[in-house]
Amino acid sequence: MKINIDKLSLEVINQLEAYQKITTEDVTRAVKETAKELVQEIRAAAPKDSGDYSKSWAYKRDPNLRGKWRYSLVVYSKAPKCRITHLLEHGYAKVSGGRVDGHPHIGPAEQRAKAKLVAKIKEAMSR
């Protein structure tokens, strides 16, 4: 393919924009897949004796991050169950004395999700 030297910069810009579009789509897809997997993992590992707690987990777009090249999802527990996440994760003191042990299910799932997301993005960029 022959390109006139005067049009070289335009062609480079076009190629970079095409790469940017593909990269943005790949990263967006990786973030969505990872958020969905994280919600499923937390639901599976959540304490079962806490009622609807495990069903309260979901993900949504982060309202604080806006912009053309920013994409962020937040994994969260819907109200009113969001109030007990810290207690279930880390444990708590009983009124009558003693302590209820925590059931770590959010932190470990988050660490695995971070590693998965990095791996997915690296895989997408290597294509």
Backbone as a ProteinNet text record, in pm:
[ID]
protein_1_A
[PRIMARY]
MKINIDKLSLEVINQLEAYQKITTEDVTRAVKETAKELVQEIRAAAPKDSGDYSKSWAYKRDPNLRGKWRYSLVVYSKAPKCRITHLLEHGYAKVSGGRVDGHPHIGPAEQRAKAKLVAKIKEAMSR
[TERTIARY]
83.9	0	89	70.7	148.8	67.8	136	72.7	158.4	92.9	161.2	212.2	332.1	392.8	307.5	233.2	146.6	28.6	-8.7	-124.2	-82.9	46.6	95.2	40.2	44.9	-3.6	-152.7	-229	-371.9	-395.9	-317.6	-331.7	-291.7	-186.9	-145.7	-256.5	-315	-424.9	-543.1	-577.2	-688.2	-661.5	-539.2	-504.7	-509.1	-461.5	-466.1	-609.5	-694.4	-835.5	-903.5	-871.6	-928.4	-881.3	-753.4	-699.7	-764.6	-785.4	-848.5	-990.6	-1064.1	-1201.4	-1204.2	-1118.5	-1112.8	-1071.3	-971.5	-922.6	-1031.7	-1101.6	-1209.2	-1318.4	-1356.1	-1458.6	-1411.3	-1285.5	-1232	-1227.7	-1182.6	-1174.9	-1314.5	-1408.6	-1546	-1605.5	-1584	-1634.1	-1570.7	-1440	-1370.2	-1422.1	-1447.6	-1498.2	-1638.2	-1724.4	-1860.6	-1858.2	-1778.7	-1770.3	-1717.6	-1614.7	-1555.5	-1653.1	-1726	-1824.4	-1934.3	-1980	-2084.5	-2033.7	-1910.3	-1852	-1831.8	-1791.5	-1770.6	-1901.9	-2008.4	-2139.3	-2178	-2160.3	-2194.2	-2108.1	-1979.9	-1890.7	-1926.5	-1957.1	-1995.8	-2126.8	-2221.7	-2349.1	-2327.9	-2237.7	-2213	-2141.9	-2053.8	-1975	-2039.3	-2144.6	-2208.5	-2270.6	-2273.5	-2337.5	-2483.6	-2524.3	-2660.5	-2764.9	-2719.8	-2815.6	-2855.4	-2814	-2844.4	-2962.7	-3045.9	-3166.9	-3139.9	-3190.2	-3179.6	-3048.6	-2953.3	-2827.8	-2757.8	-2745.9	-2671.9	-2743	-2873.2	-2949.8	-2939.1	-2891.5	-2887.2	-2767.9	-2676.4	-2556.5	-2586.7	-2532.6	-2553.6	-2436.4	-2439.5	-2339.8	-2408.3	-2344.4	-2398.2	-2284	-2312.1	-2214.8	-2188	-2063.4	-2025.6	-2072.3	-2164.7	-2217.5	-2115	-2007.7	-1906.8	-1804.4	-1795.4	-1699	-1771.7	-1755.2	-1815.9	-1705.4	-1729.4	-1632.9	-1629.1	-1578.7	-1578	-1487.8	-1375.9	-1279.8	-1274.2	-1372.3	-1376.6	-1490.8	-1459.7	-1564.9	-1538.6	-1634.6	-1618.6	-1751.8	-1747.1	-1865.7	-1841.7	-1947	-1941.1	-2021.1	-1959	-2028.8	-2071	-2198.5	-2250.1	-2364.6	-2397.9	-2513	-2625.2	-2740.5	-2854.4	-2908.5	-2967.9	-3030.3	-3149.3	-3182.5	-3123.6	-3012.6	-2981.8	-2880.8	-2739.2	-2718.9	-2584.7	-2530.7	-2619.5	-2577.7	-2505.2	-2520.9	-2461	-2336.3	-2293.1	-2178.4	-2053	-2024.8	-1905.7	-1914.8	-2031.3	-2047.9	-2027.1	-2083.1	-2067.9	-1925	-1860.8	-1723.7	-1622.5	-1636.9	-1534.6	-1576.9	-1703	-1749.4	-1792.4	-1844.4	-1891.1	-1900.1	-1906	-1917.7	-2064.2	-2091.9	-2228.5	-2262.2	-2388	-2433.2	-2408.5	-2429	-2414.5	-2269.7	-2178.2	-2036.8	-1996	-1871.1	-1822.3	-1818.5	-1792	-1774.4	-1825.2	-1883.6	-1924.7	-1815	-1762.4	-1655.8	-1709.1	-1621.9	-1657.8	-1652.5	-1715.3	-1715.4	-1660.5	-1527	-1468.5	-1514.9	-1594.2	-1644.4	-1631.9	-1619.6	-1608.7	-1462.3	-1376.2	-1234.8	-1165.7	-1175.6	-1110.8	-1166.2	-1296.6	-1357.2	-1308.3	-1292.4	-1243.3	-1100.8	-1015.9	-877.3	-871.3	-952.5	-955.8	-1009.6	-1108.8	-1165.6	-1062.6	-983.5	-879	-780.4	-737.7	-642.4	-703.9	-831.5	-900.4	-910.7	-943.7	-958.5	-826.3	-719.4	-588.4	-553.5	-579.9	-550.6	-634.9	-762.6	-849.8	-805.2	-764	-719.4	-587.9	-496.2	-371.1	-395.4	-488.2	-521.3	-581.2	-670.3	-732.9	-630.1	-533.7	-433.4	-331.4	-315.8	-216.1	-269.5	-398.1	-455.2	-418.5
-116.8	0	123.9	208.5	331	447.9	529.6	647	768.4	871.4	997.6	1051.4	1104.5	1156.1	1263.8	1336.5	1440.9	1381.9	1259.3	1195	1092.4	1080	982.5	1008.2	1132.3	1163.2	1133.2	1159.5	1130.1	979.1	901.2	756.1	699.1	754	710.5	740.2	857.1	894.2	800	768	675.5	538	488.3	357.3	358.5	465.7	476.9	485.6	555.6	563.9	428.6	351.9	217.6	127.6	136.2	56.8	97.4	227.4	276.8	223.3	220.2	170.5	22.8	-56.2	-199.5	-221.4	-147.3	-160	-122.3	-14.5	28.9	-77	-133.8	-239.3	-361.7	-401.4	-517.4	-494.9	-377.6	-347.4	-340.2	-277.9	-269.8	-409.3	-494.6	-632.3	-706.7	-689.6	-755.8	-708.3	-578.6	-524.4	-579.5	-581.9	-634.3	-781.8	-861.5	-1005.1	-1027.9	-953.5	-970.3	-928.5	-820.1	-776.4	-881	-936.9	-1038.7	-1163.2	-1204.7	-1321.1	-1294.4	-1172.4	-1137.2	-1144.3	-1092.3	-1099.2	-1244.5	-1328.4	-1470.8	-1537.8	-1502.9	-1562.9	-1520.2	-1392.3	-1345.3	-1409.5	-1419.8	-1484.6	-1629.6	-1699.1	-1839.9	-1855	-1762.1	-1772.8	-1704.8	-1628.3	-1554.3	-1651.3	-1610	-1694.6	-1720.6	-1844.7	-1881.6	-1855.4	-1845.4	-1825.2	-1679.1	-1594.2	-1451.7	-1407.8	-1499.9	-1463.8	-1424.4	-1307.7	-1260.5	-1188.1	-1197.1	-1124	-1160	-1286.7	-1325.6	-1279.5	-1269.7	-1223.8	-1072.9	-1001.2	-855.4	-803.8	-890.3	-845.3	-817.3	-705.4	-663.9	-575.9	-532.1	-436.9	-331.2	-212.6	-102.1	-11.6	75	173.1	273.9	309.3	405	544.5	605.5	737.5	849.5	826.2	930.5	938.4	833.9	833.5	851.8	963.7	993.6	1033.8	1011.8	1052	949.5	992.2	906.7	785	799.5	690	629.4	658.1	600.1	500.9	385.8	286.7	214.7	217.7	157.6	99.8	-17.9	-78.8	-97.4	-85.4	-102.7	-227.3	-316.8	-433.7	-395.8	-414.2	-366.6	-455.2	-438.3	-505.5	-403.1	-438.3	-345.4	-324.8	-209.7	-178	-269.9	-307.9	-273.8	-369.6	-469.9	-569.5	-514.2	-398.3	-340.4	-308.6	-295.4	-258.5	-370.6	-494.1	-605.3	-663.1	-607	-663.7	-664.9	-554.4	-546.3	-644.6	-655.6	-746.8	-892.1	-930.4	-1068	-1097.3	-999.3	-1017.8	-1025.5	-938.9	-926.3	-976.3	-1009.8	-1054.3	-936	-967.2	-861.1	-914.3	-821.6	-856.3	-876.1	-978.6	-1003.9	-912.9	-883.3	-800.7	-874.2	-1004.4	-1084	-1125.7	-1073.7	-1109.9	-1211.6	-1216.4	-1307	-1239.4	-1319.8	-1264.1	-1363.8	-1311.7	-1392.8	-1379.9	-1492.6	-1489.4	-1439.8	-1372.4	-1324.2	-1437.3	-1415.7	-1510.1	-1435.5	-1434.5	-1358	-1412.4	-1334.7	-1376.9	-1265.4	-1141.5	-1029.3	-1005.7	-995	-965.7	-1067.5	-1196.8	-1295.5	-1295.4	-1277.1	-1272.2	-1149.1	-1037.6	-915.5	-934.1	-997.2	-1019.5	-1108.5	-1213.7	-1301.3	-1226.6	-1140.3	-1063.4	-965.6	-903.9	-812.8	-888	-1005.6	-1084.9	-1129.7	-1169.6	-1210.8	-1095	-976.6	-860.3	-824.3	-825.9	-796.5	-899.3	-1026.7	-1132.4	-1116.1	-1082.3	-1063.7	-945.4	-838.3	-720.6	-750.1	-819.5	-855.9	-945.7	-1040.6	-1130.3	-1052.1	-959.3	-879.3	-791.5	-737.3	-650.4	-728.1	-854.9	-934.8	-983.3	-969.6	-1012.3	-919.5
0	0	0	-95.1	-105.2	-50.7	28.7	88.2	55.7	13.5	-12.1	120.9	122.5	245.1	310.6	231.6	286.3	363.4	332	396.3	501.1	526.8	623.4	763.4	807.9	942.9	956.1	852.7	855.1	865.2	792.6	796.1	932.6	991.6	1126.1	1226.6	1217.9	1308.5	1289.2	1165.6	1138.8	1198.3	1185.7	1240.8	1393.6	1453.8	1599.8	1651	1580.7	1620.3	1608.2	1505.8	1490.1	1604	1639	1750.1	1881.6	1899.6	2021.6	2035.2	1927.7	1931.5	1969.4	1907.7	1938.2	2083	2128.2	2264.8	2365.8	2339.8	2429.4	2437.6	2326.4	2326.3	2403.8	2385.9	2456.6	2607.2	2647.7	2790.9	2851.7	2782.1	2830.9	2849	2750.9	2759	2876.8	2896.5	3006.4	3141.8	3154.1	3280.8	3309.9	3209.1	3229.5	3268.2	3196.6	3227.3	3368.1	3405.9	3538.5	3647.7	3628.1	3727.9	3744.2	3633.3	3639.3	3712.2	3682.3	3749.4	3898.2	3932.6	4073	4150.7	4093.6	4159.7	4182.5	4082.7	4096.9	4203.5	4207.4	4305.9	4447.6	4466.7	4600.4	4642.5	4550.4	4583.3	4625.9	4557.9	4590.5	4724.8	4758.6	4880.8	5000.9	4980.7	5090.2	5190.3	5317.1	5417.9	5382.4	5388.6	5347.1	5454.6	5579.7	5689.1	5707	5615.2	5628.8	5541.9	5501	5426.7	5284.5	5246.6	5109.1	5080.9	5170.7	5155	5024.3	4995.6	4874.7	4747.4	4752.3	4635.5	4615.2	4715.2	4706.6	4626.5	4586.6	4515.4	4369.2	4320.3	4181.1	4138.2	4013.5	3965.8	3881.1	3875.6	3796.5	3753.7	3661.7	3612.7	3723.6	3742.4	3845.5	3805.5	3879.8	3842.4	3857.4	3932.2	3953.9	3840.9	3761.5	3651.8	3520	3462.3	3333.4	3236.7	3113.5	3012.6	2901.3	2790.5	2672.5	2690.8	2760.6	2771	2909.9	2991	3125.5	3133.5	3189.1	3207.2	3338	3425.5	3555.9	3600.6	3660	3718.2	3867.1	3944.1	4088	4123.8	4199	4252.3	4393.3	4423.8	4551.7	4599.5	4725.6	4785.4	4796	4742.7	4742.4	4884	4903.9	5033	5055	5171.9	5300.3	5343.4	5263.7	5301.5	5300.1	5239	5232.9	5372	5467.5	5603.3	5675.7	5630.9	5704.4	5636.8	5525.9	5455.2	5542.8	5609.4	5693.3	5810.2	5869.2	5983.2	5940.9	5829.2	5782.9	5737.4	5678.7	5628.6	5743.3	5843.9	5948.1	6085.6	6105	6236.2	6321.6	6439.2	6527.9	6670.4	6766.3	6907.5	6942.5	7020.5	7065.7	7183.9	7200.4	7312.2	7443.6	7443.3	7564.5	7589.8	7513.9	7530.2	7424.2	7398.3	7296.3	7159.8	7060.6	6926.9	6823.1	6717.8	6603.9	6499	6455.2	6354.7	6221.2	6150	6017.1	5914.8	5803.9	5692	5570.2	5554.2	5443.5	5307.9	5239	5108.2	5004.2	5048.5	4955.9	4917.8	5015.8	4992.4	4901.9	4933.1	4846.6	4703.2	4690.6	4556.2	4481.1	4551.5	4488.6	4436.5	4516.4	4473.2	4349	4346.3	4229	4106.9	4127.7	4016.4	3958.8	4044	3995.8	3907.2	3953.2	3874.9	3742.2	3745.9	3622.5	3524.1	3573.9	3486.4	3418.7	3495	3437.6	3330.7	3358.6	3260.9	3134.2	3151.2	3034.8	2949.1	3014.2	2939.2	2867.1	2933.6	2869.2	2749	2765.6	2654	2537.3	2566.8	2461.3	2391.6	2463.9	2403.4	2322	2351.6	2277.9	2143.5	2120.3	1992	1880.7
[MASK]
+++++++++++++++++++++++++++++++++++++++++++++++++++++++++++++++++++++++++++++++++++++++++++++++++++++++++++++++++++++++++++++++

